[in-house]
Amino acid sequence: MPEKAYQTMKHAGAWGIVMGVLLMIAGITIGVMSIIYGGKLLKNKSEIIF
């Protein structure tokens, strides 16, 4: 019985690490895209007429 608990904890820990890495990659990607598109908007702000 204790072996089953240890296996479950091992899988849960591994899954947590995988999800953490994926979320970091997604966060960095979204941040970089926001900076790029924000820069494009600032570059072209003189062409915007309200």
C-alpha positions as CSV (number, residue, x, y, z in Angstrom):
1,M,0.0,0.0,0.0
2,P,2.7,2.6,0.8
3,E,4.3,2.0,-2.6
4,K,1.1,3.0,-4.3
5,A,1.1,6.3,-2.4
6,Y,4.7,7.0,-3.3
7,Q,4.0,6.3,-6.9
8,T,1.1,8.7,-6.9
9,M,3.2,11.4,-5.2
10,K,6.0,10.9,-7.8
11,H,3.6,11.2,-10.7
12,A,1.9,14.3,-9.1
13,G,5.3,15.9,-8.6
14,A,6.5,15.2,-12.1
15,W,3.2,16.6,-13.5
16,G,3.6,19.7,-11.4
17,I,7.1,20.3,-12.8
18,V,5.9,19.8,-16.4
19,M,3.0,22.2,-15.9
20,G,5.2,24.8,-14.3
21,V,7.7,24.7,-17.2
22,L,4.9,24.9,-19.8
23,L,3.3,27.9,-18.0
24,M,6.6,29.7,-17.8
25,I,7.1,29.2,-21.6
26,A,3.6,30.4,-22.3
27,G,4.1,33.5,-20.1
28,I,7.4,34.4,-21.7
29,T,5.9,34.0,-25.2
30,I,2.9,36.2,-24.4
31,G,5.1,38.8,-22.8
32,V,7.4,39.0,-25.8
33,M,4.4,39.2,-28.2
34,S,2.9,42.0,-26.1
35,I,6.1,44.0,-26.2
36,I,6.5,43.5,-30.0
37,Y,2.9,44.6,-30.8
38,G,3.0,47.4,-28.3
39,G,6.1,48.7,-30.1
40,K,4.4,48.5,-33.4
41,L,1.4,50.5,-32.0
42,L,3.7,53.2,-30.7
43,K,5.6,53.3,-34.0
44,N,2.4,53.9,-35.9
45,K,0.6,56.1,-33.4
46,S,1.0,59.2,-35.6
47,E,-1.2,57.5,-38.3
48,I,-4.2,57.0,-35.8
49,I,-6.9,59.6,-36.2
50,F,-9.7,59.8,-33.6
